[in-house]
Amino acid sequence: MIVGISIALIVSSALMILFVLLHKGKGGGLSDLFGGGFSSSFGGSSVVERNLDRLTIITGVVWFVCIIALGLLLRP
């Protein structure tokens, strides 16, 4: 059981990183440094942005649940 939750944590962490990096940059900070102009051609549709937001939130909740479950299972 601990191994399954650990694998889910690793997968959800990788997906979280991917989904956050796929978001369109809103400001002139680091998002413009790492290809802000290139990502503007992808994020033209608001439906895509909403779905990406939903996927990011769902992945974040799964990540949080995995952290809490591992913390409870590995408690001495």
N, CA, C and O atoms as a Maestro MAE file, in Angstrom:
{
 s_m_m2io_version
 :::
 2.0.0
}

f_m_ct {
 s_m_title
 :::
 protein
 m_atom[304] {
  # First column is atom index #
  i_m_mmod_type
  r_m_x_coord
  r_m_y_coord
  r_m_z_coord
  i_m_residue_number
  s_m_chain_name
  s_m_pdb_residue_name
  s_m_pdb_atom_name
  i_m_atomic_number
  :::
  1 25 0.826 -1.199 0.000 1 A "MET " " N  " 7
  2 3 0.000 0.000 0.000 1 A "MET " " CA " 6
  3 2 0.868 1.260 0.000 1 A "MET " " C  " 6
  4 15 0.578 2.229 -0.701 1 A "MET " " O  " 8
  5 25 1.932 1.227 0.794 2 A "ILE " " N  " 7
  6 3 2.822 2.390 0.846 2 A "ILE " " CA " 6
  7 2 3.513 2.589 -0.496 2 A "ILE " " C  " 6
  8 15 3.731 3.720 -0.931 2 A "ILE " " O  " 8
  9 25 3.858 1.469 -1.157 3 A "VAL " " N  " 7
  10 3 4.527 1.565 -2.460 3 A "VAL " " CA " 6
  11 2 3.596 2.175 -3.494 3 A "VAL " " C  " 6
  12 15 4.025 2.993 -4.307 3 A "VAL " " O  " 8
  13 25 2.326 1.787 -3.472 4 A "GLY " " N  " 7
  14 3 1.354 2.339 -4.417 4 A "GLY " " CA " 6
  15 2 1.146 3.836 -4.226 4 A "GLY " " C  " 6
  16 15 1.056 4.591 -5.194 4 A "GLY " " O  " 8
  17 25 1.070 4.250 -2.979 5 A "ILE " " N  " 7
  18 3 0.894 5.682 -2.700 5 A "ILE " " CA " 6
  19 2 2.151 6.441 -3.083 5 A "ILE " " C  " 6
  20 15 2.069 7.564 -3.578 5 A "ILE " " O  " 8
  21 25 3.312 5.844 -2.861 6 A "SER " " N  " 7
  22 3 4.564 6.502 -3.250 6 A "SER " " CA " 6
  23 2 4.658 6.673 -4.763 6 A "SER " " C  " 6
  24 15 5.111 7.711 -5.245 6 A "SER " " O  " 8
  25 25 4.232 5.663 -5.508 7 A "ILE " " N  " 7
  26 3 4.233 5.766 -6.972 7 A "ILE " " CA " 6
  27 2 3.240 6.827 -7.426 7 A "ILE " " C  " 6
  28 15 3.536 7.610 -8.329 7 A "ILE " " O  " 8
  29 25 2.057 6.860 -6.802 8 A "ALA " " N  " 7
  30 3 1.067 7.886 -7.138 8 A "ALA " " CA " 6
  31 2 1.608 9.279 -6.826 8 A "ALA " " C  " 6
  32 15 1.330 10.233 -7.552 8 A "ALA " " O  " 8
  33 25 2.379 9.396 -5.749 9 A "LEU " " N  " 7
  34 3 2.974 10.689 -5.385 9 A "LEU " " CA " 6
  35 2 4.005 11.126 -6.427 9 A "LEU " " C  " 6
  36 15 4.045 12.296 -6.808 9 A "LEU " " O  " 8
  37 25 4.825 10.203 -6.882 10 A "ILE " " N  " 7
  38 3 5.835 10.530 -7.886 10 A "ILE " " CA " 6
  39 2 5.177 10.937 -9.206 10 A "ILE " " C  " 6
  40 15 5.585 11.917 -9.829 10 A "ILE " " O  " 8
  41 25 4.168 10.189 -9.626 11 A "VAL " " N  " 7
  42 3 3.478 10.496 -10.884 11 A "VAL " " CA " 6
  43 2 2.749 11.837 -10.779 11 A "VAL " " C  " 6
  44 15 2.810 12.654 -11.697 11 A "VAL " " O  " 8
  45 25 2.060 12.059 -9.658 12 A "SER " " N  " 7
  46 3 1.338 13.325 -9.517 12 A "SER " " CA " 6
  47 2 2.304 14.509 -9.404 12 A "SER " " C  " 6
  48 15 1.978 15.611 -9.846 12 A "SER " " O  " 8
  49 25 3.481 14.298 -8.823 13 A "SER " " N  " 7
  50 3 4.476 15.373 -8.761 13 A "SER " " CA " 6
  51 2 4.974 15.740 -10.152 13 A "SER " " C  " 6
  52 15 5.103 16.919 -10.480 13 A "SER " " O  " 8
  53 25 5.255 14.725 -10.969 14 A "ALA " " N  " 7
  54 3 5.711 14.985 -12.335 14 A "ALA " " CA " 6
  55 2 4.621 15.671 -13.155 14 A "ALA " " C  " 6
  56 15 4.905 16.589 -13.925 14 A "ALA " " O  " 8
  57 25 3.375 15.227 -12.992 15 A "LEU " " N  " 7
  58 3 2.271 15.869 -13.715 15 A "LEU " " CA " 6
  59 2 2.062 17.304 -13.255 15 A "LEU " " C  " 6
  60 15 1.754 18.180 -14.063 15 A "LEU " " O  " 8
  61 25 2.229 17.547 -11.949 16 A "MET " " N  " 7
  62 3 2.089 18.909 -11.424 16 A "MET " " CA " 6
  63 2 3.103 19.843 -12.064 16 A "MET " " C  " 6
  64 15 2.762 20.953 -12.472 16 A "MET " " O  " 8
  65 25 4.355 19.390 -12.150 17 A "ILE " " N  " 7
  66 3 5.400 20.201 -12.765 17 A "ILE " " CA " 6
  67 2 5.047 20.481 -14.225 17 A "ILE " " C  " 6
  68 15 5.168 21.614 -14.693 17 A "ILE " " O  " 8
  69 25 4.612 19.444 -14.940 18 A "LEU " " N  " 7
  70 3 4.260 19.604 -16.350 18 A "LEU " " CA " 6
  71 2 3.104 20.576 -16.536 18 A "LEU " " C  " 6
  72 15 3.172 21.470 -17.379 18 A "LEU " " O  " 8
  73 25 2.036 20.404 -15.746 19 A "PHE " " N  " 7
  74 3 0.865 21.268 -15.896 19 A "PHE " " CA " 6
  75 2 1.165 22.717 -15.533 19 A "PHE " " C  " 6
  76 15 0.662 23.631 -16.187 19 A "PHE " " O  " 8
  77 25 1.968 22.939 -14.512 20 A "VAL " " N  " 7
  78 3 2.313 24.316 -14.135 20 A "VAL " " CA " 6
  79 2 3.147 24.972 -15.231 20 A "VAL " " C  " 6
  80 15 2.962 26.150 -15.534 20 A "VAL " " O  " 8
  81 25 4.060 24.213 -15.823 21 A "LEU " " N  " 7
  82 3 4.881 24.771 -16.899 21 A "LEU " " CA " 6
  83 2 4.083 25.012 -18.182 21 A "LEU " " C  " 6
  84 15 4.476 25.847 -18.997 21 A "LEU " " O  " 8
  85 25 2.979 24.303 -18.376 22 A "LEU " " N  " 7
  86 3 2.156 24.498 -19.563 22 A "LEU " " CA " 6
  87 2 1.272 25.736 -19.474 22 A "LEU " " C  " 6
  88 15 0.770 26.209 -20.493 22 A "LEU " " O  " 8
  89 25 1.074 26.267 -18.264 23 A "HIS " " N  " 7
  90 3 0.226 27.444 -18.120 23 A "HIS " " CA " 6
  91 2 0.825 28.639 -18.855 23 A "HIS " " C  " 6
  92 15 2.042 28.804 -18.940 23 A "HIS " " O  " 8
  93 25 -0.055 29.446 -19.370 24 A "LYS " " N  " 7
  94 3 0.356 30.662 -20.071 24 A "LYS " " CA " 6
  95 2 0.806 31.698 -19.048 24 A "LYS " " C  " 6
  96 15 0.149 31.909 -18.029 24 A "LYS " " O  " 8
  97 25 1.932 32.339 -19.335 25 A "GLY " " N  " 7
  98 3 2.450 33.351 -18.432 25 A "GLY " " CA " 6
  99 2 1.589 34.594 -18.419 25 A "GLY " " C  " 6
  100 15 1.170 35.070 -19.474 25 A "GLY " " O  " 8
  101 25 1.322 35.123 -17.248 26 A "LYS " " N  " 7
  102 3 0.471 36.311 -17.129 26 A "LYS " " CA " 6
  103 2 1.289 37.592 -16.961 26 A "LYS " " C  " 6
  104 15 0.779 38.687 -17.197 26 A "LYS " " O  " 8
  105 25 2.551 37.462 -16.554 27 A "GLY " " N  " 7
  106 3 3.340 38.650 -16.288 27 A "GLY " " CA " 6
  107 2 4.604 38.681 -17.119 27 A "GLY " " C  " 6
  108 15 4.731 37.949 -18.101 27 A "GLY " " O  " 8
  109 25 5.525 39.515 -16.731 28 A "GLY " " N  " 7
  110 3 6.779 39.646 -17.446 28 A "GLY " " CA " 6
  111 2 7.945 39.057 -16.693 28 A "GLY " " C  " 6
  112 15 9.078 39.510 -16.855 28 A "GLY " " O  " 8
  113 25 7.695 38.067 -15.880 29 A "GLY " " N  " 7
  114 3 8.745 37.485 -15.053 29 A "GLY " " CA " 6
  115 2 9.466 36.343 -15.743 29 A "GLY " " C  " 6
  116 15 9.840 36.448 -16.911 29 A "GLY " " O  " 8
  117 25 9.655 35.268 -15.025 30 A "LEU " " N  " 7
  118 3 10.396 34.123 -15.542 30 A "LEU " " CA " 6
  119 2 9.674 33.429 -16.687 30 A "LEU " " C  " 6
  120 15 10.315 32.754 -17.492 30 A "LEU " " O  " 8
  121 25 8.344 33.579 -16.780 31 A "SER " " N  " 7
  122 3 7.620 32.921 -17.870 31 A "SER " " CA " 6
  123 2 8.040 33.482 -19.231 31 A "SER " " C  " 6
  124 15 8.067 32.746 -20.218 31 A "SER " " O  " 8
  125 25 8.364 34.760 -19.294 32 A "ASP " " N  " 7
  126 3 8.842 35.335 -20.552 32 A "ASP " " CA " 6
  127 2 10.271 34.896 -20.858 32 A "ASP " " C  " 6
  128 15 10.653 34.775 -22.022 32 A "ASP " " O  " 8
  129 25 11.050 34.661 -19.820 33 A "LEU " " N  " 7
  130 3 12.421 34.219 -20.011 33 A "LEU " " CA " 6
  131 2 12.471 32.830 -20.633 33 A "LEU " " C  " 6
  132 15 13.334 32.548 -21.464 33 A "LEU " " O  " 8
  133 25 11.537 31.954 -20.228 34 A "PHE " " N  " 7
  134 3 11.508 30.587 -20.728 34 A "PHE " " CA " 6
  135 2 10.475 30.420 -21.830 34 A "PHE " " C  " 6
  136 15 9.675 29.486 -21.781 34 A "PHE " " O  " 8
  137 25 10.471 31.284 -22.804 35 A "GLY " " N  " 7
  138 3 9.615 31.108 -23.976 35 A "GLY " " CA " 6
  139 2 8.214 31.625 -23.815 35 A "GLY " " C  " 6
  140 15 7.270 30.949 -24.222 35 A "GLY " " O  " 8
  141 25 8.036 32.790 -23.241 36 A "GLY " " N  " 7
  142 3 6.705 33.358 -23.080 36 A "GLY " " CA " 6
  143 2 6.031 33.661 -24.402 36 A "GLY " " C  " 6
  144 15 4.814 33.519 -24.516 36 A "GLY " " O  " 8
  145 25 6.794 34.075 -25.405 37 A "GLY " " N  " 7
  146 3 6.219 34.353 -26.714 37 A "GLY " " CA " 6
  147 2 5.808 33.099 -27.446 37 A "GLY " " C  " 6
  148 15 4.845 33.115 -28.213 37 A "GLY " " O  " 8
  149 25 6.515 32.024 -27.225 38 A "PHE " " N  " 7
  150 3 6.187 30.762 -27.879 38 A "PHE " " CA " 6
  151 2 4.910 30.161 -27.318 38 A "PHE " " C  " 6
  152 15 4.109 29.595 -28.063 38 A "PHE " " O  " 8
  153 25 4.711 30.279 -26.000 39 A "SER " " N  " 7
  154 3 3.532 29.676 -25.381 39 A "SER " " CA " 6
  155 2 2.264 30.466 -25.684 39 A "SER " " C  " 6
  156 15 1.163 29.952 -25.488 39 A "SER " " O  " 8
  157 25 2.395 31.708 -26.160 40 A "SER " " N  " 7
  158 3 1.197 32.483 -26.456 40 A "SER " " CA " 6
  159 2 0.454 31.941 -27.663 40 A "SER " " C  " 6
  160 15 -0.750 32.163 -27.791 40 A "SER " " O  " 8
  161 25 1.147 31.231 -28.557 41 A "SER " " N  " 7
  162 3 0.459 30.653 -29.699 41 A "SER " " CA " 6
  163 2 -0.346 29.418 -29.295 41 A "SER " " C  " 6
  164 15 -1.301 29.059 -29.984 41 A "SER " " O  " 8
  165 25 0.024 28.759 -28.183 42 A "PHE " " N  " 7
  166 3 -0.704 27.584 -27.736 42 A "PHE " " CA " 6
  167 2 -1.964 27.948 -26.965 42 A "PHE " " C  " 6
  168 15 -2.999 27.307 -27.147 42 A "PHE " " O  " 8
  169 25 -1.902 28.948 -26.120 43 A "GLY " " N  " 7
  170 3 -2.995 29.238 -25.196 43 A "GLY " " CA " 6
  171 2 -4.042 30.158 -25.763 43 A "GLY " " C  " 6
  172 15 -4.506 31.049 -25.052 43 A "GLY " " O  " 8
  173 25 -4.440 29.989 -27.009 44 A "GLY " " N  " 7
  174 3 -5.415 30.881 -27.608 44 A "GLY " " CA " 6
  175 2 -6.833 30.607 -27.165 44 A "GLY " " C  " 6
  176 15 -7.655 31.523 -27.147 44 A "GLY " " O  " 8
  177 25 -7.139 29.392 -26.814 45 A "SER " " N  " 7
  178 3 -8.506 29.016 -26.478 45 A "SER " " CA " 6
  179 2 -8.718 29.070 -24.974 45 A "SER " " C  " 6
  180 15 -7.885 28.603 -24.198 45 A "SER " " O  " 8
  181 25 -9.831 29.640 -24.579 46 A "SER " " N  " 7
  182 3 -10.126 29.697 -23.153 46 A "SER " " CA " 6
  183 2 -10.573 28.336 -22.633 46 A "SER " " C  " 6
  184 15 -10.436 28.055 -21.442 46 A "SER " " O  " 8
  185 25 -11.104 27.490 -23.506 47 A "VAL " " N  " 7
  186 3 -11.510 26.146 -23.097 47 A "VAL " " CA " 6
  187 2 -10.280 25.331 -22.706 47 A "VAL " " C  " 6
  188 15 -10.313 24.578 -21.732 47 A "VAL " " O  " 8
  189 25 -9.209 25.481 -23.459 48 A "VAL " " N  " 7
  190 3 -7.972 24.779 -23.151 48 A "VAL " " CA " 6
  191 2 -7.423 25.254 -21.809 48 A "VAL " " C  " 6
  192 15 -6.983 24.440 -20.998 48 A "VAL " " O  " 8
  193 25 -7.446 26.546 -21.571 49 A "GLU " " N  " 7
  194 3 -6.956 27.086 -20.298 49 A "GLU " " CA " 6
  195 2 -7.793 26.595 -19.123 49 A "GLU " " C  " 6
  196 15 -7.250 26.263 -18.070 49 A "GLU " " O  " 8
  197 25 -9.108 26.549 -19.299 50 A "ARG " " N  " 7
  198 3 -9.974 26.062 -18.209 50 A "ARG " " CA " 6
  199 2 -9.727 24.595 -17.922 50 A "ARG " " C  " 6
  200 15 -9.673 24.186 -16.762 50 A "ARG " " O  " 8
  201 25 -9.574 23.793 -18.982 51 A "ASN " " N  " 7
  202 3 -9.297 22.372 -18.782 51 A "ASN " " CA " 6
  203 2 -7.930 22.162 -18.128 51 A "ASN " " C  " 6
  204 15 -7.771 21.281 -17.282 51 A "ASN " " O  " 8
  205 25 -6.953 22.968 -18.521 52 A "LEU " " N  " 7
  206 3 -5.635 22.874 -17.901 52 A "LEU " " CA " 6
  207 2 -5.693 23.275 -16.429 52 A "LEU " " C  " 6
  208 15 -5.025 22.672 -15.589 52 A "LEU " " O  " 8
  209 25 -6.494 24.295 -16.122 53 A "ASP " " N  " 7
  210 3 -6.686 24.691 -14.722 53 A "ASP " " CA " 6
  211 2 -7.318 23.559 -13.914 53 A "ASP " " C  " 6
  212 15 -6.896 23.275 -12.793 53 A "ASP " " O  " 8
  213 25 -8.337 22.916 -14.494 54 A "ARG " " N  " 7
  214 3 -9.004 21.817 -13.795 54 A "ARG " " CA " 6
  215 2 -8.050 20.653 -13.567 54 A "ARG " " C  " 6
  216 15 -8.009 20.083 -12.477 54 A "ARG " " O  " 8
  217 25 -7.286 20.301 -14.590 55 A "LEU " " N  " 7
  218 3 -6.322 19.211 -14.454 55 A "LEU " " CA " 6
  219 2 -5.269 19.524 -13.399 55 A "LEU " " C  " 6
  220 15 -4.861 18.646 -12.637 55 A "LEU " " O  " 8
  221 25 -4.831 20.782 -13.360 56 A "THR " " N  " 7
  222 3 -3.835 21.184 -12.367 56 A "THR " " CA " 6
  223 2 -4.407 21.090 -10.957 56 A "THR " " C  " 6
  224 15 -3.721 20.627 -10.045 56 A "THR " " O  " 8
  225 25 -5.640 21.519 -10.766 57 A "ILE " " N  " 7
  226 3 -6.269 21.465 -9.441 57 A "ILE " " CA " 6
  227 2 -6.487 20.019 -9.012 57 A "ILE " " C  " 6
  228 15 -6.222 19.667 -7.862 57 A "ILE " " O  " 8
  229 25 -6.969 19.179 -9.928 58 A "ILE " " N  " 7
  230 3 -7.197 17.767 -9.602 58 A "ILE " " CA " 6
  231 2 -5.877 17.084 -9.241 58 A "ILE " " C  " 6
  232 15 -5.811 16.317 -8.281 58 A "ILE " " O  " 8
  233 25 -4.827 17.368 -10.018 59 A "THR " " N  " 7
  234 3 -3.523 16.783 -9.738 59 A "THR " " CA " 6
  235 2 -2.982 17.277 -8.398 59 A "THR " " C  " 6
  236 15 -2.358 16.517 -7.657 59 A "THR " " O  " 8
  237 25 -3.219 18.538 -8.095 60 A "GLY " " N  " 7
  238 3 -2.788 19.081 -6.804 60 A "GLY " " CA " 6
  239 2 -3.507 18.428 -5.639 60 A "GLY " " C  " 6
  240 15 -2.900 18.176 -4.598 60 A "GLY " " O  " 8
  241 25 -4.791 18.150 -5.800 61 A "VAL " " N  " 7
  242 3 -5.549 17.485 -4.734 61 A "VAL " " CA " 6
  243 2 -5.054 16.054 -4.546 61 A "VAL " " C  " 6
  244 15 -4.904 15.595 -3.413 61 A "VAL " " O  " 8
  245 25 -4.796 15.339 -5.656 62 A "VAL " " N  " 7
  246 3 -4.258 13.976 -5.561 62 A "VAL " " CA " 6
  247 2 -2.894 13.994 -4.875 62 A "VAL " " C  " 6
  248 15 -2.608 13.139 -4.037 62 A "VAL " " O  " 8
  249 25 -2.053 14.963 -5.227 63 A "TRP " " N  " 7
  250 3 -0.734 15.098 -4.612 63 A "TRP " " CA " 6
  251 2 -0.862 15.332 -3.106 63 A "TRP " " C  " 6
  252 15 -0.151 14.716 -2.313 63 A "TRP " " O  " 8
  253 25 -1.765 16.219 -2.724 64 A "PHE " " N  " 7
  254 3 -1.973 16.544 -1.315 64 A "PHE " " CA " 6
  255 2 -2.481 15.329 -0.544 64 A "PHE " " C  " 6
  256 15 -2.023 15.070 0.569 64 A "PHE " " O  " 8
  257 25 -3.418 14.587 -1.119 65 A "VAL " " N  " 7
  258 3 -3.950 13.392 -0.466 65 A "VAL " " CA " 6
  259 2 -2.848 12.342 -0.295 65 A "VAL " " C  " 6
  260 15 -2.783 11.673 0.736 65 A "VAL " " O  " 8
  261 25 -1.990 12.199 -1.298 66 A "CYS " " N  " 7
  262 3 -0.879 11.247 -1.191 66 A "CYS " " CA " 6
  263 2 0.086 11.640 -0.075 66 A "CYS " " C  " 6
  264 15 0.563 10.781 0.666 66 A "CYS " " O  " 8
  265 25 0.367 12.917 0.043 67 A "ILE " " N  " 7
  266 3 1.257 13.403 1.112 67 A "ILE " " CA " 6
  267 2 0.650 13.104 2.481 67 A "ILE " " C  " 6
  268 15 1.343 12.615 3.374 67 A "ILE " " O  " 8
  269 25 -0.626 13.391 2.649 68 A "ILE " " N  " 7
  270 3 -1.292 13.155 3.937 68 A "ILE " " CA " 6
  271 2 -1.342 11.658 4.237 68 A "ILE " " C  " 6
  272 15 -1.087 11.244 5.368 68 A "ILE " " O  " 8
  273 25 -1.671 10.844 3.230 69 A "ALA " " N  " 7
  274 3 -1.754 9.391 3.448 69 A "ALA " " CA " 6
  275 2 -0.394 8.808 3.826 69 A "ALA " " C  " 6
  276 15 -0.307 7.975 4.729 69 A "ALA " " O  " 8
  277 25 0.652 9.233 3.152 70 A "LEU " " N  " 7
  278 3 1.994 8.738 3.491 70 A "LEU " " CA " 6
  279 2 2.405 9.200 4.893 70 A "LEU " " C  " 6
  280 15 3.031 8.451 5.643 70 A "LEU " " O  " 8
  281 25 2.055 10.409 5.230 71 A "GLY " " N  " 7
  282 3 2.367 10.912 6.558 71 A "GLY " " CA " 6
  283 2 1.666 10.116 7.655 71 A "GLY " " C  " 6
  284 15 2.243 9.859 8.711 71 A "GLY " " O  " 8
  285 25 0.429 9.731 7.401 72 A "LEU " " N  " 7
  286 3 -0.311 8.952 8.392 72 A "LEU " " CA " 6
  287 2 0.180 7.508 8.461 72 A "LEU " " C  " 6
  288 15 0.237 6.920 9.541 72 A "LEU " " O  " 8
  289 25 0.535 6.934 7.305 73 A "LEU " " N  " 7
  290 3 0.984 5.550 7.277 73 A "LEU " " CA " 6
  291 2 2.399 5.371 7.828 73 A "LEU " " C  " 6
  292 15 2.703 4.333 8.416 73 A "LEU " " O  " 8
  293 25 3.247 6.347 7.650 74 A "LEU " " N  " 7
  294 3 4.629 6.238 8.094 74 A "LEU " " CA " 6
  295 2 4.878 6.822 9.479 74 A "LEU " " C  " 6
  296 15 6.021 6.928 9.925 74 A "LEU " " O  " 8
  297 25 3.793 7.200 10.154 75 A "ARG " " N  " 7
  298 3 3.897 7.746 11.506 75 A "ARG " " CA " 6
  299 2 4.333 6.652 12.468 75 A "ARG " " C  " 6
  300 15 3.805 5.541 12.413 75 A "ARG " " O  " 8
  301 25 5.290 6.945 13.352 76 A "PRO " " N  " 7
  302 3 5.761 5.893 14.281 76 A "PRO " " CA " 6
  303 2 4.711 5.467 15.292 76 A "PRO " " C  " 6
  304 15 4.971 4.599 16.124 76 A "PRO " " O  " 8
  :::
 }
 m_bond[303] {
  # First column is bond index #
  i_m_from
  i_m_to
  i_m_order
  :::
  1 1 2 1
  2 2 3 1
  3 3 4 2
  4 3 5 1
  5 5 6 1
  6 6 7 1
  7 7 8 2
  8 7 9 1
  9 9 10 1
  10 10 11 1
  11 11 12 2
  12 11 13 1
  13 13 14 1
  14 14 15 1
  15 15 16 2
  16 15 17 1
  17 17 18 1
  18 18 19 1
  19 19 20 2
  20 19 21 1
  21 21 22 1
  22 22 23 1
  23 23 24 2
  24 23 25 1
  25 25 26 1
  26 26 27 1
  27 27 28 2
  28 27 29 1
  29 29 30 1
  30 30 31 1
  31 31 32 2
  32 31 33 1
  33 33 34 1
  34 34 35 1
  35 35 36 2
  36 35 37 1
  37 37 38 1
  38 38 39 1
  39 39 40 2
  40 39 41 1
  41 41 42 1
  42 42 43 1
  43 43 44 2
  44 43 45 1
  45 45 46 1
  46 46 47 1
  47 47 48 2
  48 47 49 1
  49 49 50 1
  50 50 51 1
  51 51 52 2
  52 51 53 1
  53 53 54 1
  54 54 55 1
  55 55 56 2
  56 55 57 1
  57 57 58 1
  58 58 59 1
  59 59 60 2
  60 59 61 1
  61 61 62 1
  62 62 63 1
  63 63 64 2
  64 63 65 1
  65 65 66 1
  66 66 67 1
  67 67 68 2
  68 67 69 1
  69 69 70 1
  70 70 71 1
  71 71 72 2
  72 71 73 1
  73 73 74 1
  74 74 75 1
  75 75 76 2
  76 75 77 1
  77 77 78 1
  78 78 79 1
  79 79 80 2
  80 79 81 1
  81 81 82 1
  82 82 83 1
  83 83 84 2
  84 83 85 1
  85 85 86 1
  86 86 87 1
  87 87 88 2
  88 87 89 1
  89 89 90 1
  90 90 91 1
  91 91 92 2
  92 91 93 1
  93 93 94 1
  94 94 95 1
  95 95 96 2
  96 95 97 1
  97 97 98 1
  98 98 99 1
  99 99 100 2
  100 99 101 1
  101 101 102 1
  102 102 103 1
  103 103 104 2
  104 103 105 1
  105 105 106 1
  106 106 107 1
  107 107 108 2
  108 107 109 1
  109 109 110 1
  110 110 111 1
  111 111 112 2
  112 111 113 1
  113 113 114 1
  114 114 115 1
  115 115 116 2
  116 115 117 1
  117 117 118 1
  118 118 119 1
  119 119 120 2
  120 119 121 1
  121 121 122 1
  122 122 123 1
  123 123 124 2
  124 123 125 1
  125 125 126 1
  126 126 127 1
  127 127 128 2
  128 127 129 1
  129 129 130 1
  130 130 131 1
  131 131 132 2
  132 131 133 1
  133 133 134 1
  134 134 135 1
  135 135 136 2
  136 135 137 1
  137 137 138 1
  138 138 139 1
  139 139 140 2
  140 139 141 1
  141 141 142 1
  142 142 143 1
  143 143 144 2
  144 143 145 1
  145 145 146 1
  146 146 147 1
  147 147 148 2
  148 147 149 1
  149 149 150 1
  150 150 151 1
  151 151 152 2
  152 151 153 1
  153 153 154 1
  154 154 155 1
  155 155 156 2
  156 155 157 1
  157 157 158 1
  158 158 159 1
  159 159 160 2
  160 159 161 1
  161 161 162 1
  162 162 163 1
  163 163 164 2
  164 163 165 1
  165 165 166 1
  166 166 167 1
  167 167 168 2
  168 167 169 1
  169 169 170 1
  170 170 171 1
  171 171 172 2
  172 171 173 1
  173 173 174 1
  174 174 175 1
  175 175 176 2
  176 175 177 1
  177 177 178 1
  178 178 179 1
  179 179 180 2
  180 179 181 1
  181 181 182 1
  182 182 183 1
  183 183 184 2
  184 183 185 1
  185 185 186 1
  186 186 187 1
  187 187 188 2
  188 187 189 1
  189 189 190 1
  190 190 191 1
  191 191 192 2
  192 191 193 1
  193 193 194 1
  194 194 195 1
  195 195 196 2
  196 195 197 1
  197 197 198 1
  198 198 199 1
  199 199 200 2
  200 199 201 1
  201 201 202 1
  202 202 203 1
  203 203 204 2
  204 203 205 1
  205 205 206 1
  206 206 207 1
  207 207 208 2
  208 207 209 1
  209 209 210 1
  210 210 211 1
  211 211 212 2
  212 211 213 1
  213 213 214 1
  214 214 215 1
  215 215 216 2
  216 215 217 1
  217 217 218 1
  218 218 219 1
  219 219 220 2
  220 219 221 1
  221 221 222 1
  222 222 223 1
  223 223 224 2
  224 223 225 1
  225 225 226 1
  226 226 227 1
  227 227 228 2
  228 227 229 1
  229 229 230 1
  230 230 231 1
  231 231 232 2
  232 231 233 1
  233 233 234 1
  234 234 235 1
  235 235 236 2
  236 235 237 1
  237 237 238 1
  238 238 239 1
  239 239 240 2
  240 239 241 1
  241 241 242 1
  242 242 243 1
  243 243 244 2
  244 243 245 1
  245 245 246 1
  246 246 247 1
  247 247 248 2
  248 247 249 1
  249 249 250 1
  250 250 251 1
  251 251 252 2
  252 251 253 1
  253 253 254 1
  254 254 255 1
  255 255 256 2
  256 255 257 1
  257 257 258 1
  258 258 259 1
  259 259 260 2
  260 259 261 1
  261 261 262 1
  262 262 263 1
  263 263 264 2
  264 263 265 1
  265 265 266 1
  266 266 267 1
  267 267 268 2
  268 267 269 1
  269 269 270 1
  270 270 271 1
  271 271 272 2
  272 271 273 1
  273 273 274 1
  274 274 275 1
  275 275 276 2
  276 275 277 1
  277 277 278 1
  278 278 279 1
  279 279 280 2
  280 279 281 1
  281 281 282 1
  282 282 283 1
  283 283 284 2
  284 283 285 1
  285 285 286 1
  286 286 287 1
  287 287 288 2
  288 287 289 1
  289 289 290 1
  290 290 291 1
  291 291 292 2
  292 291 293 1
  293 293 294 1
  294 294 295 1
  295 295 296 2
  296 295 297 1
  297 297 298 1
  298 298 299 1
  299 299 300 2
  300 299 301 1
  301 301 302 1
  302 302 303 1
  303 303 304 2
  :::
 }
}
